[in-house]
Amino acid sequence: MIAAGEDVINFGVGEPDFKTPENIKKAAMNVIENGNIGYTAASGLPELKNEICKKFKKDNKLDYKPDNIIISSGAKHCLYNAFQAICNPGDEVIIAVPYWVSYPELIKMAGAKPVMVETTEEEEFKYTREKLKNAVTNKTKAILLNSPNNPTGTVYETDDLRVIAEIAIENNIYIIADEIYEKLIYKGEHVSIASLGDELKELTIVINGVSKCYSMTGWRIGYAAANKDIVKVMSNIQSHATSNPNTIAQYASIEALSGQQASLDIMRAAFMKRKKYMFEKINSIDNLSCLNPRGAFYIMMNISELIGENFNGYQIDNSMDFAKYLLEKEKVAVVPGIGFGRENYVRLSYATSMSNIKEGLKRIEKALI
């Protein structure tokens, strides 16, 4: 529709609307003109691994050495490698619902079974002790933890993490900690679950990358940290499947981690302002509501009160119906909640301009009259 020239407000985007910072682009151009852009080690540049170790020490109070680090073609690639490394056919991996759309499929690709744990808005979409314990079986291989969360914006605090940690240690199961939105937190601060003790650190595979926090979504650089035996297996898989991640992007990522961080602060401040407006506006519209997200750049909008209603000849029986109605009637694109395993919700991203946010929400309000 956009390509055809239609005026669509797109709340579906999962990437920052900011350009990659100049210092990062210059680092990439410099290595193209003056550096060596041949193959690197399959698991990544040693210089970048060193910067990642420094980042974990500074930001997360975690001590890792380069042989605990693998650099891959995006955080999703790290997740793929991790599940391939630890899962055998028939193993189970626990996921909180709502979940990022790729989690179940990545687990299935490793021959394992995703076990869904339903969370509620009243629980802030977090695991509870009782639900998590009930999900563990003798086939459980790992618990997947995504904080800050896509699609809910939920952030797990230290007490929440301790509940997960206790269950993981008690049952000797891994934790896959997807922390890709770590730098985009608007209240409190990020705590990496691996930092809560040495025993837990050995059981945790931390997933991160440069895409969201440095507006480098197309550069495809993610990284993982884990005990060196797991990283060795992940590296062997990567070596035979893809070889090294993009060399130029690796050098640019060194600059991202070691260079000025002012661009990140500017982006985070803009997201916070947009989030505040979107949260307040949604909750001012009759029959719509949402939680105030603490991280990432998404809001899960509750449309429960609209299910079963008819607007302008459109029958709304589920999240797909509502998304189709908004797109066709008001030219507003949202992501149906069913894609994240949860009906009665749609996801809106505030990684778009304030003018788009205001106009899009105005159109949504108009659609419900």
Secondary structure, DSSP 4 states (H G I P E B T S, - for coil): -TTTT---EE----S-SSPPPHHHHHHHHHHHHHS--S---TT--HHHHHHHHHHHHHHH-----GGGEEEESSHHHHHHHHHHHH--TT-EEEEEES--THHHHHHHHTT-EEEEEE--GGGTT---HHHHHHH--TTEEEEEEESS-TTT-----HHHHHHHHHHHHHHT-EEEEE-TTTT-BSSS----GGGG-HHHHHHEEEEEESTTTTT-TTT--EEEE--HHHHHHHHHHHHHHT-SPPHHHHHHHHHHHHS--HHHHHHHHHHHHHHHHHHHHHHHSTT-EE----BTTEEEEE-GGGTTEEETTEEE-SHHHHHHHIIIII-EE-EEGGGGT-TTEEEEE--S-HHHHHHHHHHHHHHT-
